[in-house]
């Protein structure tokens, strides 16, 4: 029925390029995110397993219509095998490690971009950074830009430029001899000997990729149609791989320590575990309601690796020899039981303080947390600083970081690296021994982005919702500001100011009226009172039914940064522009920097519709 054999990655990729390994035509094209591609490349270079492939020999009872993988040059070739499972992995590896064309990938916002990937040779072998951080992605023109594309920060559009920056093009990995010959010659002419560096890089990275084998589960062409369908459906559902917590639990068990019991508590006693003590059955801790065991381990790992780095610094270690501060999976798996028990209590208190902080900035429900990793970063910071994080000055700094990261949408990708950078920089900044975190400088909010925020999926959308409540907006009917009690009792959520039905009747584009510019935090009672009515109508009704004066209601509207005159005049266009300007000022104050009015990005991004991750069962059965 099947056989499982390991096969060289380079052979698999060459079969893809030749067309002897193709996809069944019903498989949709999937595009992996940039962070996923980097992680996959790093895993291959480290020799880590990335899962088996599932293929089907062609020429049997089931004949799927084949097609080439994305990025392969068109050719007429009947495949020997079809790739049933592993499309994303093999497509990403083919495009990044073999194809002369750029890799089609996605940003954390879901837009499509094109990238070439390079390995920073010195960083790859130096050991000062994780290998994933030594992978450099550049746009299709091989120029990294900033300042809305005006400034070129890195140009590797020529081979000499690659040599100058010691950046090895990953798509040369299986045919690299000439590149290394030319690299040596380039630097020899300039008086630099790179022989030792080349040897370390080739032996440590290139050879590992060249020797890498992937297991292939190969279904025989003799299998029945029913058997093939059943296997494919089981594979398409996918399995849940063991997370770091489960693996560390197994490791600690050898020392007679039950990590699962420490986290969840014991069924044999009333003593709660750490999770229950942190979450409790209280609205004030709702932001922690979905905290994961791996989140807790990440925070412990950040504290441990920071402590190790500081210890080496105190011993006079050189910068390049200092261990990294990290919370990557590999570091979590290496967290000793001694380190865990040393930091766990402080981390537990840190998460409680983080939930208090979120409540203070009016992030009260778990679903409104902009980025869950922010909880880990804040918990780690509170765990380190303890009482030093409580003064007003410290909280102001933390809030500025929080609003910058949230509104600047910085935690949409590479969160492990972001946390490892932000936590020590926050600690040093707040304690007075360091400068502002780099996140504050890199965070940017564009006016154009404000108009595009329409759904709760966006961190900036959630941030603006919270920021309005934080600044004291009052409910149209009750006149109350938001606190934990009113938030839940009054069922406060973000709602339209000009109702959707009214906007539709006026021919206003849904992309405009669904913008957060036309939304604000309101109670359920107020939202029901608004209904589908024009603002002039529902405002008058509120005044009459709730005995509120026009002056008082106008005062309430201003707390939402709404111009009362424009709202009462049902002037949507003028209202929209005025509130956009007011919200921009609010964002600028929170981030401590102006909102950028320029439009555009540093590389071409293409908006795409979201794609379902799994093939619909009916579509699959139609294909076979």
Number of C-alpha atoms within 10 A of each C-alpha: 11 16 9 13 12 13 14 15 21 21 12 18 21 16 16 24 22 19 24 16 26 27 26 20 15 17 19 14 14 17 20 19 20 23 18 18 25 22 16 19 24 21 16 22 21 16 15 12 13 14 11 16 19 22 23 27 20 20 15 14 12 18 14 17 13 21 22 23 25 22 18 19 12 13 11 9 14 15 20 15 25 24 22 22 21 16 21 17 17 19 24 26 22 25 25 26 24 20 19 13 16 20 28 22 20 23 17 15 14 17 16 20 20 22 23 24 25 22 23 20 20 17 20 21 21 16 15 17 17 18 22 22 17 22 23 18 20 21 18 19 14 19 19 19 18 13 12 12 15 10 12 12 11 14 15 19 13 10 14 13 13 19 19 13 14 17 22 23 20 22 21 17 20 17 11 15 11 10 17 16 10 14 22 18 16 17 14 13 9 9 9 11 14 16 13 9 13 18 13 16 21 19 11 15 22 19 14 16 23 18 14 19 20 18 17 21 17 20 22 18 19 16 17 14 14 11 12 20 16 12 13 17 15 10 14 15 10 10 8 6 7 8 12 20 21 15 13 20 17 16 19 18 14 9 9 9 14 16 21 19 14 15 17 16 19 14 9 6 7 8 13 17 16 21 21 14 16 20 20 14 11 8 17 19 22 19 24 24 18 13 19 14 18 17 20 22 25 29 33 29 29 29 28 22 21 19 15 15 18 15 14 15 15 8 9 10 14 9 11 12 13 18 20 19 24 25 26 17 17 11 19 24 19 13 22 16 16 9 16 20 11 14 20 20 13 20 27 22 18 26 29 22 23 25 23 17 22 26 21 16 18 24 25 25 19 17 16 22 21 26 20 19 20 20 26 26 28 25 28 31 29 26 26 20 19 15 9 14 21 14 9 9 12 18 16 14 16 20 18 16 22 23 25 27 26 26 27 23 22 21 20 19 16 17 19 17 17 20 25 23 18 20 25 21 20 25 22 16 17 23 13 11 9 13 11 16 20 13 19 20 12 11 18 20 22 17 19 15 17 22 19 16 21 19 13 16 13 19 23 27 26 23 26 24 22 26 21 22 23 17 16 16 22 23 26 27 21 16 15 16 16 24 17 16 11 15 21 15 11 18 13 19 16 19 21 19 22 25 20 19 12 16 19 12 8 10 8 15 10 12 11 17 23 23 20 27 29 23 20 22 26 27 25 16 15 19 21 10 16 22 16 16 16 19 23 17 13 17 22 15 15 19 16 12 9 10 10 19 13 15 10 12 20 19 17 23 19 13 18 23 19 24 19 21 12 17 21 18 13 16 14 20 11 14 22 22 13 17 18 22 17 17 23 21 15 19 26 19 14 19 25 15 16 17 21 14 12 11 10 14 13 16 19 13 16 13 11 10 8 8 10 9 9 12 14 9 11 8 11 14 10 8 14 15
